[in-house]
Amino acid sequence: MRILKLFPVLFFTAFIIFSCANEEISKAYQNTELANQQNKLEDAPVPLANLNSGILIDGAIIKNTTPPKPNSTINLAVEPGTIEGLLKSGFDLHFTSTESNIAGAYLQFKDVDGNTTSSYFDIPLEHFKANKKVNPKKNLTSKNTFSTQKNNSPEKEYVIDVNFADSFPPGKFCGLICIYDDKGNISEPVTVCVEVEAWGGNAEITGEWDIEDSTFGEQSTLLCANNKEIEVNYEQKISEKVNLTFLENGNFEIINKGEWKTLDDTASANSCSPIYQIDSYLVDAKTTGKWAYNEVAKKLTLVAFSYVDVLNSQENEDYPYGDLIFEGASIEIINGKLIITDTNNDTYTFKRK
């Protein structure tokens, strides 16, 4: 009789295990199928027509001819490897040079078969961009960052911010960049290649997540009054409540509520220890945008397109070409929890809602 009573329990337990196993297999299959679909989109060549009409560079002059020929060996270096582009938001083209009198750059695009566009961009130096920085009010927990570190390298880093029109598709293409100085010297062109990611790309993270914990890995350097340096967090967390939603179509939403204190720079410098302001401030905001997952590098990128401040509507902002929350963050799902670690080693742990 005991065996007969135990049988339903064993059957039910086996059923649960079988159901969970089937669910895991289904998720894995879903993710594989989604990855295959994304790969097909991202491996496709971007048509020359899109390269001719779908690329936007603020402040650049479009010239309907071929770029001038190089006539010197002035220094230009581009980081090797394929650049990751994002729909609408585009990409940042980073390059360095030891030259002190750079006046601008020429940039022409080509498809994967080597066919070049019918025009090129002449980008004056004043329209180069600084590195994209995370806007703290859009960060997952509204944490600010600052640093007093200086770059003493003789090489200067430059950035050209390239955006895409709405119709620009995922896929691959390349470009040729050269720089020129104020004396008319033109460098040899350097080839850069871009792979434009499709939005979304990881079925495992879709759904709603509530924050469980956050830790800030990379601190900022504060110079004390006695000329010593200390590492500090710019903000102190009092409380936080963050809800993060990923949709399969690549949309995301962050509902961010919390209370924070800001570092008192002067008091901290004088005492050479972190001291925070007495008064705290509240956060109640919603950020919406697009997410992309690079399945090869296993990296997540979030691009904000809208920020709504519930407490102060004057702080509301729209970003026509997107603004990075973070780029190339690593993600893991461990024991049902989503762990996101950004390039500053800031770690956010979420549990499913």
C-alpha positions, 0 to 999 in steps of 0.5 A: 500500500505504501508503494501505491501511495508513493506512486502519485508523488513520484509521478507528480515529481517526475512530471514537474522535472520533465516539464521544467526540462522541456521548458529549458529545451524550448527556451534554448531552441527559441534562443538558437532560432532567434540567434540564427535569424539575427545572424542572417540579418547582420551578415547580409551586405548593406546595399550601396543605395543605403550607404549613399543616402542613409548615413548622417554625420553632423557638421559634415560637408557632402561632396559628390566626387571622389576624395582627394588623393593622399600626398603625405605620411601623416600619422593615422591609426584606427583600432583594428577589428569590426566596429559594432553599429546600431540601427538609427544610433549608428556608431562611433569611429575612433582613431588616433594621431600624433599630429598636432595640426589636424584640420579634418577628415575625409570619409567614404563608404563602400559595400562588401564587394568594394563598390564605393559611394558616389560621394564622400564626407568632409568632416572639419575638426570642430565637428569631431565628437568627444567620446560618448559618455553615459548620461547619469540620469539614464543610468540603471540606478542614476549613479554619476561618475567622474574622474580626475585622471589625465591622458599623458599619451602623445597620441590624441584620440578623436571620434566621428559620430556616424548616425543612420537614417530610419531605413538603414538596415542591419548588415555589413559594410566598410569605409575609408578614412583619411585625415588632413592637416591645416597645410593640405597634407592628406594621410593614406586612407585606412579601411574600417568595417562595420556590422550593424546589429539588429535590435533584440537578439536574446530570448532568455532575457525577455520579460520583466526584471526587478533589481535585487542589488547593485555594486559599483566596481570602478571608483573615481579618483579624488585629489585631496587637499594634501595632494594625496589621491583616494578612490571614491563613489560619487554617489551613495545609495540610500534606496533603489527600486528598478524595474527593467523590461526587455521585449522581443522586438528590441524595445526596453523600459526602465522604471527607476525609483530611489534615493541618493546622496552626492559626494561633497567634493570640498569636504571629502578633499579636505578630510581625504575621505568620502563625505556625502551631502546631508540632503539626499535627492529622489529619483522617479523616472522612466527611460525607454529605448532599444537593446541589442545583443551580440551573440558572438561576444555575448555583450548587451548594449542599451540605447535610450531614446526617451527619458521622462522625469516624473518629479521634474518634467523640465528634465524630460529629453528625447534623443533622436539618434539615441544615447548610450546607457551602456555598451558591451555589457556582459550578461549571465543568467545564474539560478534564474537571476540576470546579472549585468556587468558593464565596462566599469565593472558596475554589476546589477543583479535582477530577479524575474518579476 
